[in-house]
């Protein structure tokens, strides 16, 4: 079971939330939003790939 | 057993992480939860393959067509996917989407079982002599 990716994305989440807080407290709310959005898009690209792999596995196991 | 322990440990750690960071970045916590669910699901499905091999052997022994067993497997897969996807939509706060996914799963399961129902209908017609 590949857990490294989960922990990497959790680390990205922690970094993004810290950056978000720092930028918001500095008064740079637009940059905070852009940073969060960029991180979200990157993580979504990775997750979609893994979800596609899961669906392929289900298709092959259950004879779709 | 080791795989189950790994799945439990990873899911618990992921749950704690999501609870802690939901307030700060809800989008990424949902994605982390989704990734963890996908990884755990993939690991669980790999453990399921001996059961599927047993079912294939059973099918060969009984001599029944794959048209009888295949809808059962497809319905099981549709049910699992619809249930889990609906739960993730509800976790993301989109209860309506979750219900729609569940409804689509029900409709598709019914469509999958239609060939089996037609076989039964043909058998009944043969027996009744209609």
N, CA and C atoms of all chains as a GROMACS GRO file, in nm:
protein
  582
    1UNK      N    1   0.084  -0.120   0.000
    1UNK     CA    2   0.000   0.000   0.000
    1UNK      C    3   0.088   0.125   0.000
    2UNK      N    4   0.066   0.213  -0.099
    2UNK     CA    5   0.152   0.328  -0.119
    2UNK      C    6   0.105   0.444  -0.032
    3UNK      N    7   0.170   0.464   0.085
    3UNK     CA    8   0.125   0.570   0.177
    3UNK      C    9   0.211   0.694   0.166
    4UNK      N   10   0.324   0.686   0.094
    4UNK     CA   11   0.413   0.803   0.083
    4UNK      C   12   0.341   0.922   0.022
    5UNK      N   13   0.261   0.893  -0.082
    5UNK     CA   14   0.191   1.001  -0.152
    5UNK      C   15   0.092   1.071  -0.059
    6UNK      N   16   0.025   0.993   0.025
    6UNK     CA   17  -0.072   1.052   0.119
    6UNK      C   18  -0.001   1.148   0.212
    7UNK      N   19   0.114   1.105   0.264
    7UNK     CA   20   0.186   1.192   0.358
    7UNK      C   21   0.244   1.314   0.287
    8UNK      N   22   0.284   1.297   0.160
    8UNK     CA   23   0.336   1.414   0.085
    8UNK      C   24   0.226   1.517   0.068
    9UNK      N   25   0.107   1.470   0.030
    9UNK     CA   26  -0.003   1.565   0.009
    9UNK      C   27  -0.047   1.626   0.141
   10UNK      N   28  -0.040   1.548   0.249
   10UNK     CA   29  -0.071   1.605   0.381
   10UNK      C   30   0.031   1.714   0.416
   11UNK      N   31   0.158   1.691   0.381
   11UNK     CA   32   0.261   1.793   0.406
   11UNK      C   33   0.234   1.918   0.322
   12UNK      N   34   0.192   1.899   0.197
   12UNK     CA   35   0.156   2.013   0.112
   12UNK      C   36   0.041   2.090   0.176
   13UNK      N   37  -0.056   2.018   0.230
   13UNK     CA   38  -0.170   2.081   0.296
   13UNK      C   39  -0.127   2.164   0.416
   14UNK      N   40  -0.035   2.109   0.495
   14UNK     CA   41   0.013   2.182   0.613
   14UNK      C   42   0.086   2.310   0.570
   15UNK      N   43   0.173   2.295   0.469
   15UNK     CA   44   0.249   2.413   0.422
   15UNK      C   45   0.155   2.518   0.366
   16UNK      N   46   0.057   2.474   0.289
   16UNK     CA   47  -0.037   2.569   0.229
   16UNK      C   48  -0.119   2.640   0.336
   17UNK      N   49  -0.161   2.569   0.439
   17UNK     CA   50  -0.242   2.634   0.543
   17UNK      C   51  -0.156   2.734   0.621
   18UNK      N   52  -0.028   2.701   0.644
   18UNK     CA   53   0.060   2.796   0.714
   18UNK      C   54   0.081   2.921   0.628
   19UNK      N   55   0.111   2.898   0.498
   19UNK     CA   56   0.132   3.010   0.406
   19UNK      C   57   0.007   3.097   0.397
   20UNK      N   58  -0.106   3.030   0.394
   20UNK     CA   59  -0.235   3.099   0.387
   20UNK      C   60  -0.253   3.192   0.507
   21UNK      N   61  -0.225   3.140   0.625
   21UNK     CA   62  -0.238   3.219   0.747
   21UNK      C   63  -0.142   3.336   0.747
   22UNK      N   64  -0.017   3.309   0.707
   22UNK     CA   65   0.086   3.415   0.707
   22UNK      C   66   0.048   3.526   0.609
   23UNK      N   67   0.006   3.487   0.489
   23UNK     CA   68  -0.030   3.588   0.388
   23UNK      C   69  -0.154   3.666   0.428
   24UNK      N   70  -0.251   3.597   0.490
   24UNK     CA   71  -0.373   3.668   0.531
   24UNK      C   72  -0.342   3.768   0.641
   25UNK      N   73  -0.258   3.726   0.736
   25UNK     CA   74  -0.224   3.818   0.847
   25UNK      C   75  -0.141   3.936   0.798
   26UNK      N   76  -0.068   3.915   0.684
   26UNK     CA   77   0.010   4.025   0.626
   26UNK      C   78  -0.076   4.118   0.542
   27UNK      N   79  -0.200   4.087   0.529
   27UNK     CA   80  -0.292   4.171   0.450
   27UNK      C   81  -0.294   4.135   0.303
   28UNK      N   82  -0.228   4.025   0.264
   28UNK     CA   83  -0.224   3.986   0.123
   28UNK      C   84  -0.321   3.871   0.099
   29UNK      N   85  -0.448   3.906   0.102
   29UNK     CA   86  -0.550   3.800   0.095
   29UNK      C   87  -0.561   3.741  -0.045
   30UNK      N   88  -0.538   3.825  -0.146
   30UNK     CA   89  -0.548   3.772  -0.283
   30UNK      C   90  -0.439   3.668  -0.307
   31UNK      N   91  -0.320   3.699  -0.260
   31UNK     CA   92  -0.209   3.605  -0.279
   31UNK      C   93  -0.233   3.477  -0.200
   32UNK      N   94  -0.295   3.491  -0.083
   32UNK     CA   95  -0.328   3.372  -0.004
   32UNK      C   96  -0.426   3.284  -0.081
   33UNK      N   97  -0.526   3.349  -0.141
   33UNK     CA   98  -0.625   3.273  -0.218
   33UNK      C   99  -0.560   3.206  -0.339
   34UNK      N  100  -0.472   3.280  -0.408
   34UNK     CA  101  -0.404   3.224  -0.526
   34UNK      C  102  -0.318   3.105  -0.487
   35UNK      N  103  -0.247   3.116  -0.375
   35UNK     CA  104  -0.160   3.006  -0.329
   35UNK      C  105  -0.244   2.883  -0.299
   36UNK      N  106  -0.354   2.904  -0.227
   36UNK     CA  107  -0.441   2.790  -0.193
   36UNK      C  108  -0.496   2.726  -0.319
   37UNK      N  109  -0.538   2.810  -0.411
   37UNK     CA  110  -0.596   2.758  -0.536
   37UNK      C  111  -0.493   2.679  -0.617
   38UNK      N  112  -0.371   2.732  -0.622
   38UNK     CA  113  -0.265   2.663  -0.700
   38UNK      C  114  -0.235   2.527  -0.638
   39UNK      N  115  -0.223   2.525  -0.506
   39UNK     CA  116  -0.194   2.398  -0.437
   39UNK      C  117  -0.308   2.299  -0.458
   40UNK      N  118  -0.432   2.350  -0.454
   40UNK     CA  119  -0.549   2.265  -0.474
   40UNK      C  120  -0.548   2.201  -0.613
   41UNK      N  121  -0.513   2.282  -0.712
   41UNK     CA  122  -0.511   2.230  -0.851
   41UNK      C  123  -0.404   2.121  -0.864
   42UNK      N  124  -0.286   2.148  -0.807
   42UNK     CA  125  -0.176   2.049  -0.817
   42UNK      C  126  -0.216   1.918  -0.749
   43UNK      N  127  -0.272   1.929  -0.629
   43UNK     CA  128  -0.311   1.808  -0.554
   43UNK      C  129  -0.424   1.735  -0.628
   44UNK      N  130  -0.515   1.813  -0.686
   44UNK     CA  131  -0.627   1.751  -0.759
   44UNK      C  132  -0.577   1.671  -0.878
   45UNK      N  133  -0.476   1.723  -0.949
   45UNK     CA  134  -0.419   1.650  -1.064
   45UNK      C  135  -0.363   1.515  -1.020
   46UNK      N  136  -0.297   1.514  -0.904
   46UNK     CA  137  -0.238   1.388  -0.854
   46UNK      C  138  -0.349   1.292  -0.812
   47UNK      N  139  -0.448   1.347  -0.739
   47UNK     CA  140  -0.555   1.260  -0.686
   47UNK      C  141  -0.637   1.201  -0.800
   48UNK      N  142  -0.664   1.281  -0.904
   48UNK     CA  143  -0.745   1.232  -1.016
   48UNK      C  144  -0.676   1.113  -1.083
   49UNK      N  145  -0.544   1.120  -1.093
   49UNK     CA  146  -0.469   1.009  -1.152
   49UNK      C  147  -0.488   0.882  -1.070
   50UNK      N  148  -0.480   0.894  -0.939
   50UNK     CA  149  -0.493   0.777  -0.851
   50UNK      C  150  -0.635   0.725  -0.852
   51UNK      N  151  -0.734   0.815  -0.861
   51UNK     CA  152  -0.873   0.771  -0.868
   51UNK      C  153  -0.896   0.695  -0.998
   52UNK      N  154  -0.836   0.745  -1.107
   52UNK     CA  155  -0.847   0.676  -1.237
   52UNK      C  156  -0.787   0.536  -1.227
   53UNK      N  157  -0.673   0.523  -1.158
   53UNK     CA  158  -0.612   0.390  -1.139
   53UNK      C  159  -0.705   0.298  -1.060
   54UNK      N  160  -0.772   0.354  -0.958
   54UNK     CA  161  -0.865   0.273  -0.878
   54UNK      C  162  -0.981   0.226  -0.963
   55UNK      N  163  -1.034   0.315  -1.047
   55UNK     CA  164  -1.148   0.275  -1.133
   55UNK      C  165  -1.106   0.169  -1.234
   56UNK      N  166  -0.981   0.179  -1.284
   56UNK     CA  167  -0.932   0.076  -1.376
   56UNK      C  168  -0.923  -0.058  -1.305
   57UNK      N  169  -0.878  -0.055  -1.180
   57UNK     CA  170  -0.868  -0.178  -1.102
   57UNK      C  171  -1.005  -0.239  -1.080
   58UNK      N  172  -1.104  -0.155  -1.047
   58UNK     CA  173  -1.240  -0.206  -1.026
   58UNK      C  174  -1.294  -0.265  -1.157
   59UNK      N  175  -1.269  -0.196  -1.267
   59UNK     CA  176  -1.316  -0.247  -1.399
   59UNK      C  177  -1.255  -0.382  -1.430
   60UNK      N  178  -1.126  -0.398  -1.402
   60UNK     CA  179  -1.060  -0.524  -1.438
   60UNK      C  180  -1.102  -0.636  -1.343
   61UNK      N  181  -1.124  -0.606  -1.216
   61UNK     CA  182  -1.160  -0.711  -1.120
   61UNK      C  183  -1.303  -0.758  -1.140
   62UNK      N  184  -1.394  -0.666  -1.168
   62UNK     CA  185  -1.536  -0.700  -1.173
   62UNK      C  186  -1.587  -0.721  -1.315
   63UNK      N  187  -1.497  -0.739  -1.410
   63UNK     CA  188  -1.533  -0.775  -1.549
   63UNK      C  189  -1.624  -0.675  -1.618
   64UNK      N  190  -1.590  -0.546  -1.605
   64UNK     CA  191  -1.667  -0.446  -1.679
   64UNK      C  192  -1.617  -0.434  -1.821
   65UNK      N  193  -0.376  -0.983   0.715
   65UNK     CA  194  -0.395  -0.910   0.841
   65UNK      C  195  -0.309  -0.783   0.845
   66UNK      N  196  -0.187  -0.796   0.791
   66UNK     CA  197  -0.098  -0.678   0.791
   66UNK      C  198  -0.157  -0.565   0.707
   67UNK      N  199  -0.216  -0.604   0.593
   67UNK     CA  200  -0.276  -0.503   0.506
   67UNK      C  201  -0.390  -0.432   0.579
   68UNK      N  202  -0.471  -0.508   0.651
   68UNK     CA  203  -0.582  -0.447   0.725
   68UNK      C  204  -0.530  -0.350   0.831
   69UNK      N  205  -0.424  -0.389   0.900
   69UNK     CA  206  -0.366  -0.301   1.002
   69UNK      C  207  -0.313  -0.173   0.939
   70UNK      N  208  -0.249  -0.187   0.821
   70UNK     CA  209  -0.198  -0.068   0.752
   70UNK      C  210  -0.313   0.023   0.712
   71UNK      N  211  -0.419  -0.037   0.657
   71UNK     CA  212  -0.535   0.042   0.615
   71UNK      C  213  -0.594   0.117   0.734
   72UNK      N  214  -0.611   0.046   0.846
   72UNK     CA  215  -0.668   0.110   0.965
   72UNK      C  216  -0.581   0.224   1.015
   73UNK      N  217  -0.450   0.199   1.020
   73UNK     CA  218  -0.358   0.302   1.070
   73UNK      C  219  -0.360   0.426   0.980
   74UNK      N  220  -0.352   0.403   0.848
   74UNK     CA  221  -0.348   0.517   0.756
   74UNK      C  222  -0.479   0.594   0.761
   75UNK      N  223  -0.591   0.524   0.768
   75UNK     CA  224  -0.721   0.593   0.772
   75UNK      C  225  -0.738   0.673   0.901
   76UNK      N  226  -0.693   0.617   1.013
   76UNK     CA  227  -0.706   0.691   1.140
   76UNK      C  228  -0.618   0.816   1.137
   77UNK      N  229  -0.493   0.801   1.090
   77UNK     CA  230  -0.402   0.917   1.083
   77UNK      C  231  -0.460   1.022   0.989
   78UNK      N  232  -0.513   0.979   0.876
   78UNK     CA  233  -0.572   1.072   0.779
   78UNK      C  234  -0.694   1.141   0.840
   79UNK      N  235  -0.775   1.067   0.914
   79UNK     CA  236  -0.892   1.126   0.979
   79UNK      C  237  -0.852   1.234   1.080
   80UNK      N  238  -0.749   1.206   1.156
   80UNK     CA  239  -0.701   1.304   1.255
   80UNK      C  240  -0.648   1.428   1.184
   81UNK      N  241  -0.571   1.406   1.075
   81UNK     CA  242  -0.517   1.518   0.997
   81UNK      C  243  -0.631   1.605   0.943
   82UNK      N  244  -0.731   1.539   0.886
   82UNK     CA  245  -0.844   1.614   0.827
   82UNK      C  246  -0.919   1.692   0.934
   83UNK      N  247  -0.935   1.632   1.053
   83UNK     CA  248  -1.006   1.702   1.161
   83UNK      C  249  -0.928   1.827   1.204
   84UNK      N  250  -0.793   1.814   1.205
   84UNK     CA  251  -0.710   1.927   1.250
   84UNK      C  252  -0.707   2.040   1.149
   85UNK      N  253  -0.700   2.004   1.018
   85UNK     CA  254  -0.673   2.106   0.918
   85UNK      C  255  -0.796   2.147   0.836
   86UNK      N  256  -0.913   2.095   0.873
   86UNK     CA  257  -1.034   2.128   0.796
   86UNK      C  258  -1.063   2.278   0.801
   87UNK      N  259  -1.036   2.338   0.915
   87UNK     CA  260  -1.066   2.481   0.932
   87UNK      C  261  -0.977   2.568   0.843
   88UNK      N  262  -0.850   2.524   0.824
   88UNK     CA  263  -0.754   2.609   0.752
   88UNK      C  264  -0.758   2.585   0.601
   89UNK      N  265  -0.763   2.462   0.558
   89UNK     CA  266  -0.770   2.435   0.413
   89UNK      C  267  -0.864   2.318   0.389
   90UNK      N  268  -0.995   2.348   0.380
   90UNK     CA  269  -1.094   2.239   0.365
   90UNK      C  270  -1.081   2.164   0.232
   91UNK      N  271  -1.038   2.235   0.127
   91UNK     CA  272  -1.026   2.168  -0.004
   91UNK      C  273  -0.921   2.059  -0.002
   92UNK      N  274  -0.805   2.091   0.054
   92UNK     CA  275  -0.696   1.993   0.054
   92UNK      C  276  -0.727   1.879   0.150
   93UNK      N  277  -0.796   1.905   0.260
   93UNK     CA  278  -0.830   1.794   0.350
   93UNK      C  279  -0.925   1.696   0.282
   94UNK      N  280  -1.018   1.748   0.202
   94UNK     CA  281  -1.107   1.658   0.128
   94UNK      C  282  -1.026   1.573   0.029
   95UNK      N  283  -0.929   1.637  -0.038
   95UNK     CA  284  -0.849   1.563  -0.136
   95UNK      C  285  -0.762   1.459  -0.066
   96UNK      N  286  -0.707   1.494   0.050
   96UNK     CA  287  -0.627   1.397   0.126
   96UNK      C  288  -0.715   1.279   0.166
   97UNK      N  289  -0.836   1.311   0.211
   97UNK     CA  290  -0.930   1.206   0.250
   97UNK      C  291  -0.964   1.117   0.130
   98UNK      N  292  -0.984   1.180   0.014
   98UNK     CA  293  -1.016   1.104  -0.108
   98UNK      C  294  -0.901   1.014  -0.149
   99UNK      N  295  -0.778   1.067  -0.141
   99UNK     CA  296  -0.660   0.988  -0.178
   99UNK      C  297  -0.643   0.871  -0.083
  100UNK      N  298  -0.662   0.897   0.046
  100UNK     CA  299  -0.648   0.790   0.145
  100UNK      C  300  -0.752   0.682   0.120
  101UNK      N  301  -0.877   0.725   0.091
  101UNK     CA  302  -0.983   0.630   0.061
  101UNK      C  303  -0.951   0.548  -0.063
  102UNK      N  304  -0.897   0.614  -0.167
  102UNK     CA  305  -0.862   0.543  -0.291
  102UNK      C  306  -0.752   0.441  -0.266
  103UNK      N  307  -0.650   0.481  -0.189
  103UNK     CA  308  -0.539   0.388  -0.160
  103UNK      C  309  -0.588   0.269  -0.078
  104UNK      N  310  -0.670   0.298   0.025
  104UNK     CA  311  -0.723   0.189   0.109
  104UNK      C  312  -0.815   0.098   0.027
  105UNK      N  313  -0.898   0.159  -0.060
  105UNK     CA  314  -0.987   0.081  -0.145
  105UNK      C  315  -0.910  -0.009  -0.240
  106UNK      N  316  -0.803   0.045  -0.299
  106UNK     CA  317  -0.722  -0.036  -0.392
  106UNK      C  318  -0.658  -0.153  -0.317
  107UNK      N  319  -0.606  -0.126  -0.196
  107UNK     CA  320  -0.544  -0.234  -0.117
  107UNK      C  321  -0.648  -0.341  -0.081
  108UNK      N  322  -0.770  -0.297  -0.045
  108UNK     CA  323  -0.875  -0.393  -0.010
  108UNK      C  324  -0.918  -0.475  -0.131
  109UNK      N  325  -0.924  -0.410  -0.248
  109UNK     CA  326  -0.966  -0.483  -0.369
  109UNK      C  327  -0.864  -0.588  -0.409
  110UNK      N  328  -0.736  -0.559  -0.386
  110UNK     CA  329  -0.633  -0.660  -0.415
  110UNK      C  330  -0.654  -0.783  -0.328
  111UNK      N  331  -0.701  -0.763  -0.205
  111UNK     CA  332  -0.726  -0.877  -0.116
  111UNK      C  333  -0.849  -0.955  -0.160
  112UNK      N  334  -0.935  -0.891  -0.242
  112UNK     CA  335  -1.061  -0.953  -0.284
  112UNK      C  336  -1.043  -1.050  -0.400
  113UNK      N  337  -0.926  -1.042  -0.469
  113UNK     CA  338  -0.911  -1.121  -0.593
  113UNK      C  339  -0.918  -1.273  -0.570
  114UNK      N  340  -0.872  -1.331  -0.456
  114UNK     CA  341  -0.895  -1.476  -0.436
  114UNK      C  342  -1.043  -1.513  -0.433
  115UNK      N  343  -1.126  -1.423  -0.381
  115UNK     CA  344  -1.271  -1.451  -0.378
  115UNK      C  345  -1.326  -1.456  -0.520
  116UNK      N  346  -1.278  -1.364  -0.603
  116UNK     CA  347  -1.323  -1.363  -0.743
  116UNK      C  348  -1.275  -1.488  -0.816
  117UNK      N  349  -1.154  -1.533  -0.786
  117UNK     CA  350  -1.105  -1.657  -0.848
  117UNK      C  351  -1.193  -1.775  -0.807
  118UNK      N  352  -1.236  -1.777  -0.680
  118UNK     CA  353  -1.324  -1.883  -0.633
  118UNK      C  354  -1.457  -1.879  -0.708
  119UNK      N  355  -1.509  -1.757  -0.728
  119UNK     CA  356  -1.637  -1.745  -0.801
  119UNK      C  357  -1.624  -1.793  -0.945
  120UNK      N  358  -1.510  -1.764  -1.007
  120UNK     CA  359  -1.488  -1.810  -1.146
  120UNK      C  360  -1.482  -1.962  -1.149
  121UNK      N  361  -1.419  -2.022  -1.049
  121UNK     CA  362  -1.410  -2.168  -1.044
  121UNK      C  363  -1.548  -2.228  -1.023
  122UNK      N  364  -1.626  -2.162  -0.940
  122UNK     CA  365  -1.764  -2.206  -0.915
  122UNK      C  366  -1.846  -2.198  -1.043
  123UNK      N  367  -1.826  -2.094  -1.118
  123UNK     CA  368  -1.898  -2.077  -1.245
  123UNK      C  369  -1.863  -2.189  -1.342
  124UNK      N  370  -1.733  -2.226  -1.346
  124UNK     CA  371  -1.692  -2.335  -1.436
  124UNK      C  372  -1.752  -2.467  -1.392
  125UNK      N  373  -1.756  -2.490  -1.259
  125UNK     CA  374  -1.809  -2.617  -1.208
  125UNK      C  375  -1.958  -2.630  -1.235
  126UNK      N  376  -2.032  -2.519  -1.213
  126UNK     CA  377  -2.177  -2.525  -1.234
  126UNK      C  378  -2.213  -2.526  -1.382
  127UNK      N  379  -2.121  -2.477  -1.465
  127UNK     CA  380  -2.146  -2.474  -1.609
  127UNK      C  381  -2.242  -2.364  -1.651
  128UNK      N  382  -2.267  -2.269  -1.561
  128UNK     CA  383  -2.360  -2.160  -1.595
  128UNK      C  384  -2.286  -2.057  -1.681
  129UNK      N  385  -2.367  -1.983  -1.756
  129UNK     CA  386  -2.308  -1.883  -1.845
  129UNK      C  387  -2.256  -1.765  -1.762
  130UNK      N  388  -2.164  -1.690  -1.823
  130UNK     CA  389  -2.114  -1.571  -1.755
  130UNK      C  390  -2.223  -1.464  -1.747
  131UNK      N  391  -2.327  -1.477  -1.831
  131UNK     CA  392  -2.438  -1.381  -1.827
  131UNK      C  393  -2.510  -1.386  -1.694
  132UNK      N  394  -2.493  -1.496  -1.619
  132UNK     CA  395  -2.559  -1.507  -1.488
  132UNK      C  396  -2.471  -1.444  -1.380
  133UNK      N  397  -2.342  -1.473  -1.382
  133UNK     CA  398  -2.252  -1.423  -1.277
  133UNK      C  399  -2.209  -1.279  -1.299
  134UNK      N  400  -2.190  -1.243  -1.424
  134UNK     CA  401  -2.136  -1.110  -1.453
  134UNK      C  402  -2.222  -0.996  -1.399
  135UNK      N  403  -2.358  -1.000  -1.415
  135UNK     CA  404  -2.438  -0.891  -1.356
  135UNK      C  405  -2.423  -0.881  -1.205
  136UNK      N  406  -2.402  -0.995  -1.138
  136UNK     CA  407  -2.386  -0.990  -0.991
  136UNK      C  408  -2.260  -0.912  -0.953
  137UNK      N  409  -2.150  -0.944  -1.023
  137UNK     CA  410  -2.024  -0.874  -0.993
  137UNK      C  411  -2.034  -0.726  -1.026
  138UNK      N  412  -2.097  -0.697  -1.142
  138UNK     CA  413  -2.108  -0.556  -1.183
  138UNK      C  414  -2.194  -0.478  -1.083
  139UNK      N  415  -2.301  -0.540  -1.037
  139UNK     CA  416  -2.389  -0.473  -0.940
  139UNK      C  417  -2.314  -0.446  -0.810
  140UNK      N  418  -2.233  -0.543  -0.768
  140UNK     CA  419  -2.155  -0.524  -0.645
  140UNK      C  420  -2.058  -0.407  -0.662
  141UNK      N  421  -1.991  -0.402  -0.777
  141UNK     CA  422  -1.895  -0.293  -0.802
  141UNK      C  423  -1.966  -0.157  -0.807
  142UNK      N  424  -2.080  -0.152  -0.874
  142UNK     CA  425  -2.156  -0.026  -0.884
  142UNK      C  426  -2.199   0.019  -0.745
  143UNK      N  427  -2.246  -0.076  -0.664
  143UNK     CA  428  -2.291  -0.042  -0.528
  143UNK      C  429  -2.178   0.015  -0.444
  144UNK      N  430  -2.062  -0.051  -0.450
  144UNK     CA  431  -1.946  -0.005  -0.372
  144UNK      C  432  -1.905   0.136  -0.416
  145UNK      N  433  -1.888   0.155  -0.546
  145UNK     CA  434  -1.843   0.286  -0.596
  145UNK      C  435  -1.943   0.397  -0.565
  146UNK      N  436  -2.072   0.368  -0.586
  146UNK     CA  437  -2.174   0.470  -0.563
  146UNK      C  438  -2.180   0.508  -0.416
  147UNK      N  439  -2.172   0.408  -0.328
  147UNK     CA  440  -2.179   0.434  -0.184
  147UNK      C  441  -2.062   0.522  -0.139
  148UNK      N  442  -1.940   0.484  -0.182
  148UNK     CA  443  -1.821   0.557  -0.137
  148UNK      C  444  -1.819   0.697  -0.198
  149UNK      N  445  -1.850   0.710  -0.326
  149UNK     CA  446  -1.852   0.842  -0.390
  149UNK      C  447  -1.955   0.933  -0.325
  150UNK      N  448  -2.073   0.877  -0.295
  150UNK     CA  449  -2.176   0.955  -0.228
  150UNK      C  450  -2.132   1.003  -0.091
  151UNK      N  451  -2.061   0.916  -0.020
  151UNK     CA  452  -2.011   0.954   0.113
  151UNK      C  453  -1.909   1.066   0.104
  152UNK      N  454  -1.821   1.061   0.002
  152UNK     CA  455  -1.723   1.169  -0.013
  152UNK      C  456  -1.792   1.301  -0.050
  153UNK      N  457  -1.895   1.294  -0.132
  153UNK     CA  458  -1.968   1.417  -0.167
  153UNK      C  459  -2.032   1.475  -0.041
  154UNK      N  460  -2.086   1.390   0.044
  154UNK     CA  461  -2.148   1.440   0.167
  154UNK      C  462  -2.044   1.498   0.262
  155UNK      N  463  -1.926   1.435   0.266
  155UNK     CA  464  -1.818   1.490   0.348
  155UNK      C  465  -1.777   1.629   0.300
  156UNK      N  466  -1.784   1.650   0.168
  156UNK     CA  467  -1.749   1.781   0.111
  156UNK      C  468  -1.861   1.883   0.130
  157UNK      N  469  -1.970   1.841   0.192
  157UNK     CA  470  -2.082   1.933   0.218
  157UNK      C  471  -2.186   1.937   0.107
  158UNK      N  472  -2.172   1.848   0.008
  158UNK     CA  473  -2.266   1.846  -0.104
  158UNK      C  474  -2.357   1.724  -0.090
  159UNK      N  475  -2.453   1.735   0.000
  159UNK     CA  476  -2.540   1.621   0.026
  159UNK      C  477  -2.625   1.586  -0.095
  160UNK      N  478  -2.668   1.690  -0.169
  160UNK     CA  479  -2.752   1.666  -0.288
  160UNK      C  480  -2.676   1.583  -0.392
  161UNK      N  481  -2.549   1.619  -0.413
  161UNK     CA  482  -2.466   1.543  -0.508
  161UNK      C  483  -2.450   1.398  -0.462
  162UNK      N  484  -2.432   1.381  -0.332
  162UNK     CA  485  -2.418   1.246  -0.277
  162UNK      C  486  -2.542   1.161  -0.304
  163UNK      N  487  -2.659   1.224  -0.286
  163UNK     CA  488  -2.784   1.150  -0.310
  163UNK      C  489  -2.800   1.116  -0.457
  164UNK      N  490  -2.758   1.211  -0.543
  164UNK     CA  491  -2.771   1.187  -0.688
  164UNK      C  492  -2.680   1.073  -0.730
  165UNK      N  493  -2.559   1.069  -0.674
  165UNK     CA  494  -2.466   0.959  -0.706
  165UNK      C  495  -2.528   0.826  -0.662
  166UNK      N  496  -2.587   0.825  -0.541
  166UNK     CA  497  -2.651   0.702  -0.491
  166UNK      C  498  -2.767   0.660  -0.581
  167UNK      N  499  -2.844   0.761  -0.626
  167UNK     CA  500  -2.958   0.730  -0.714
  167UNK      C  501  -2.910   0.673  -0.847
  168UNK      N  502  -2.804   0.733  -0.903
  168UNK     CA  503  -2.747   0.683  -1.028
  168UNK      C  504  -2.697   0.540  -1.011
  169UNK      N  505  -2.637   0.512  -0.896
  169UNK     CA  506  -2.590   0.376  -0.869
  169UNK      C  507  -2.705   0.277  -0.867
  170UNK      N  508  -2.818   0.317  -0.806
  170UNK     CA  509  -2.935   0.230  -0.800
  170UNK      C  510  -2.989   0.203  -0.940
  171UNK      N  511  -2.998   0.311  -1.019
  171UNK     CA  512  -3.052   0.296  -1.156
  171UNK      C  513  -2.962   0.204  -1.239
  172UNK      N  514  -2.830   0.226  -1.230
  172UNK     CA  515  -2.737   0.145  -1.310
  172UNK      C  516  -2.737  -0.001  -1.264
  173UNK      N  517  -2.752  -0.022  -1.132
  173UNK     CA  518  -2.759  -0.161  -1.082
  173UNK      C  519  -2.881  -0.231  -1.141
  174UNK      N  520  -2.993  -0.160  -1.147
  174UNK     CA  521  -3.115  -0.218  -1.204
  174UNK      C  522  -3.094  -0.251  -1.352
  175UNK      N  523  -3.028  -0.161  -1.424
  175UNK     CA  524  -3.001  -0.186  -1.567
  175UNK      C  525  -2.909  -0.306  -1.583
  176UNK      N  526  -2.812  -0.319  -1.492
  176UNK     CA  527  -2.717  -0.433  -1.500
  176UNK      C  528  -2.787  -0.565  -1.476
  177UNK      N  529  -2.887  -0.564  -1.388
  177UNK     CA  530  -2.956  -0.689  -1.354
  177UNK      C  531  -3.065  -0.725  -1.455
  178UNK      N  532  -3.090  -0.636  -1.550
  178UNK     CA  533  -3.197  -0.659  -1.648
  178UNK      C  534  -3.176  -0.787  -1.731
  179UNK      N  535  -3.053  -0.816  -1.778
  179UNK     CA  536  -3.036  -0.941  -1.854
  179UNK      C  537  -3.072  -1.065  -1.772
  180UNK      N  538  -3.040  -1.062  -1.643
  180UNK     CA  539  -3.073  -1.173  -1.554
  180UNK      C  540  -3.224  -1.188  -1.541
  181UNK      N  541  -3.293  -1.075  -1.526
  181UNK     CA  542  -3.439  -1.078  -1.515
  181UNK      C  543  -3.500  -1.130  -1.645
  182UNK      N  544  -3.442  -1.094  -1.759
  182UNK     CA  545  -3.495  -1.142  -1.887
  182UNK      C  546  -3.475  -1.294  -1.900
  183UNK      N  547  -3.359  -1.342  -1.849
  183UNK     CA  548  -3.334  -1.487  -1.852
  183UNK      C  549  -3.440  -1.561  -1.770
  184UNK      N  550  -3.469  -1.505  -1.652
  184UNK     CA  551  -3.570  -1.567  -1.564
  184UNK      C  552  -3.706  -1.567  -1.633
  185UNK      N  553  -3.735  -1.454  -1.700
  185UNK     CA  554  -3.865  -1.442  -1.770
  185UNK      C  555  -3.875  -1.546  -1.881
  186UNK      N  556  -3.763  -1.563  -1.956
  186UNK     CA  557  -3.764  -1.663  -2.064
  186UNK      C  558  -3.784  -1.804  -2.008
  187UNK      N  559  -3.716  -1.828  -1.894
  187UNK     CA  560  -3.729  -1.960  -1.830
  187UNK      C  561  -3.872  -1.986  -1.786
  188UNK      N  562  -3.934  -1.883  -1.728
  188UNK     CA  563  -4.074  -1.897  -1.683
  188UNK      C  564  -4.166  -1.922  -1.802
  189UNK      N  565  -4.143  -1.850  -1.912
  189UNK     CA  566  -4.225  -1.869  -2.032
  189UNK      C  567  -4.212  -2.011  -2.085
  190UNK      N  568  -4.087  -2.062  -2.082
  190UNK     CA  569  -4.063  -2.200  -2.129
  190UNK      C  570  -4.136  -2.300  -2.041
  191UNK      N  571  -4.130  -2.273  -1.908
  191UNK     CA  572  -4.195  -2.365  -1.815
  191UNK      C  573  -4.346  -2.361  -1.828
  192UNK      N  574  -4.400  -2.239  -1.843
  192UNK     CA  575  -4.546  -2.226  -1.853
  192UNK      C  576  -4.594  -2.274  -1.990
  193UNK      N  577  -4.504  -2.259  -2.088
  193UNK     CA  578  -4.538  -2.305  -2.222
  193UNK      C  579  -4.602  -2.195  -2.304
  194UNK      N  580  -4.569  -2.071  -2.273
  194UNK     CA  581  -4.627  -1.958  -2.345
  194UNK      C  582  -4.547  -1.918  -2.467
   0.00000   0.00000   0.00000
